[in-house]
Amino acid sequence: MIFTAQIKVMPLKDLLDPQGKAVLGGLHNLGMKEANDVRIGKFIELQIEADSKEVAEKMANNAAEKLLANPVMEMFEVSVQTH
């Protein structure tokens, strides 16, 4: 069975996000003074062939933990749906 895993990777809240600060400055330069904070992350979508949703979730979490996210600086969320 084919599953789609969506993985959202974001910087930890306590860490400075230089990309986010740069975008926030750009938004303010465009006149969007209402923007208070910007956090820049990554969105990864994987197609996984697995016997069950649970197995696909385990595979996606493993990929995120070992490759897609840096646990020292980032957190991640995994969502898996049937394709």
LUMBAPA-801863 format. One record per residue: residue in three letters; x, y, z of N, C-alpha, C in turn. Coordinates in steps of 0.2 Angstrom, whole numbers, padded with zeros to 4 digits, always signed. Last residue first. Example, Ala and Ser with C-alpha at 12.3 -4.5 7.8 and 13.67 -1.06 7.14 Angstrom:
// residues 2
SER+0064-0011+0035+0068-0005+0036+0064+0000+0039
ALA+0066-0028+0039+0062-0022+0039+0066-0016+0039
//
This chain:
// residues 83
HIS-0013+0035+0002-0013+0038-0005-0019+0036-0009
THR-0016+0039+0018-0016+0034+0013-0017+0037+0006
GLN-0005+0049+0027-0011+0048+0024-0011+0042+0019
VAL+0004+0056+0041+0004+0051+0036-0004+0049+0034
SER+0015+0068+0048+0008+0066+0046+0008+0061+0040
VAL+0026+0074+0059+0025+0069+0054+0017+0068+0054
GLU+0036+0087+0064+0030+0084+0065+0029+0080+0058
PHE+0051+0092+0072+0047+0090+0067+0041+0087+0069
MET+0063+0105+0077+0058+0100+0079+0055+0098+0072
GLU+0081+0109+0077+0074+0109+0074+0070+0104+0077
MET+0093+0108+0083+0091+0115+0081+0084+0115+0079
VAL+0096+0095+0087+0099+0101+0091+0096+0107+0090
PRO+0090+0087+0077+0087+0088+0083+0090+0093+0088
ASN+0088+0092+0061+0093+0092+0065+0090+0093+0072
ALA+0079+0082+0049+0079+0087+0054+0085+0086+0059
LEU+0082+0071+0040+0078+0077+0038+0078+0083+0043
LEU+0089+0060+0046+0091+0064+0040+0088+0071+0039
LYS+0084+0054+0058+0091+0053+0056+0093+0057+0050
GLU+0071+0059+0060+0076+0059+0065+0083+0059+0063
ALA+0065+0057+0047+0065+0064+0050+0071+0064+0055
ALA+0066+0043+0046+0069+0047+0041+0070+0054+0044
ASN+0058+0039+0057+0065+0037+0056+0069+0042+0052
ASN+0046+0044+0053+0049+0047+0059+0056+0045+0059
ALA+0044+0036+0042+0044+0043+0041+0047+0046+0047
MET+0043+0023+0048+0048+0025+0043+0049+0032+0042
LYS+0032+0025+0056+0038+0023+0059+0044+0025+0054
GLU+0022+0027+0046+0023+0032+0051+0030+0031+0054
ALA+0022+0015+0040+0024+0021+0036+0026+0026+0041
VAL+0017+0007+0050+0024+0006+0048+0026+0012+0044
GLU+0004+0012+0052+0009+0013+0057+0016+0012+0055
LYS-0001+0009+0040+0000+0016+0041+0005+0017+0047
SER+0007-0005+0032+0002-0002+0036+0003+0005+0037
ASP+0016-0009+0023+0011-0014+0024+0005-0011+0028
ALA+0022+0003+0011+0022+0000+0018+0016-0005+0019
GLU+0030+0015+0002+0026+0009+0002+0027+0005+0008
ILE+0028+0033+0002+0031+0027+0006+0027+0021+0004
GLN+0033+0048-0003+0028+0043-0005+0032+0036-0002
LEU+0034+0063+0007+0037+0057+0005+0032+0052+0003
GLU+0038+0080+0008+0033+0075+0007+0036+0069+0004
ILE+0043+0093+0019+0045+0087+0015+0039+0082+0014
PHE+0046+0109+0022+0040+0104+0021+0043+0099+0016
LYS+0055+0119+0034+0055+0115+0028+0048+0111+0028
GLY+0054+0137+0039+0055+0129+0040+0055+0126+0033
ILE+0055+0152+0047+0056+0148+0041+0058+0141+0042
ARG+0045+0163+0055+0049+0157+0056+0049+0153+0050
VAL+0042+0179+0060+0042+0175+0055+0047+0169+0056
ASP+0032+0191+0069+0037+0186+0069+0036+0182+0063
ASN+0023+0202+0065+0027+0202+0072+0032+0197+0072
ALA+0016+0212+0054+0019+0206+0055+0024+0206+0061
GLU+0012+0225+0052+0008+0221+0057+0011+0214+0058
LYS+0019+0232+0043+0021+0232+0050+0017+0228+0054
MET+0022+0231+0028+0018+0226+0032+0020+0226+0039
GLY+0030+0238+0020+0024+0242+0023+0020+0237+0027
LEU+0041+0232+0015+0036+0232+0011+0029+0236+0014
ASN+0049+0232+0027+0051+0237+0022+0045+0237+0016
HIS+0042+0221+0033+0042+0228+0036+0043+0233+0031
LEU+0047+0211+0025+0040+0213+0026+0038+0220+0028
GLY+0060+0212+0028+0058+0213+0021+0051+0215+0021
GLY+0060+0208+0041+0063+0214+0039+0060+0216+0032
LEU+0056+0195+0040+0052+0200+0044+0054+0207+0042
VAL+0066+0189+0033+0060+0190+0029+0055+0195+0033
ALA+0076+0190+0043+0077+0193+0036+0071+0194+0033
LYS+0070+0182+0053+0072+0189+0054+0073+0193+0048
GLY+0071+0169+0046+0064+0172+0048+0065+0180+0049
GLN+0084+0167+0045+0080+0168+0039+0074+0171+0040
PRO+0088+0166+0059+0090+0172+0054+0086+0173+0048
ASP+0081+0163+0072+0079+0161+0065+0082+0166+0061
LEU+0087+0157+0088+0086+0163+0083+0085+0160+0076
LEU+0078+0146+0098+0083+0147+0094+0082+0153+0089
ASP+0066+0142+0104+0071+0146+0108+0077+0148+0104
LYS+0059+0134+0095+0056+0141+0097+0062+0145+0101
LEU+0068+0126+0082+0066+0126+0089+0064+0134+0091
PRO+0063+0127+0065+0068+0128+0070+0065+0128+0077
MET+0054+0113+0058+0054+0120+0060+0060+0121+0065
VAL+0047+0103+0046+0053+0104+0050+0053+0111+0052
LYS+0034+0092+0043+0036+0099+0044+0041+0099+0048
ILE+0031+0079+0031+0035+0081+0037+0036+0088+0037
GLN+0019+0068+0026+0021+0075+0026+0025+0076+0032
ALA+0018+0053+0017+0020+0056+0023+0022+0063+0022
THR+0007+0043+0009+0010+0050+0009+0012+0052+0016
PHE+0008+0026+0005+0006+0031+0009+0010+0038+0008
ILE+0002+0011-0003+0006+0018-0004+0003+0023+0001
MET+0004-0006+0000+0000+0000+0000+0005+0006+0000
//
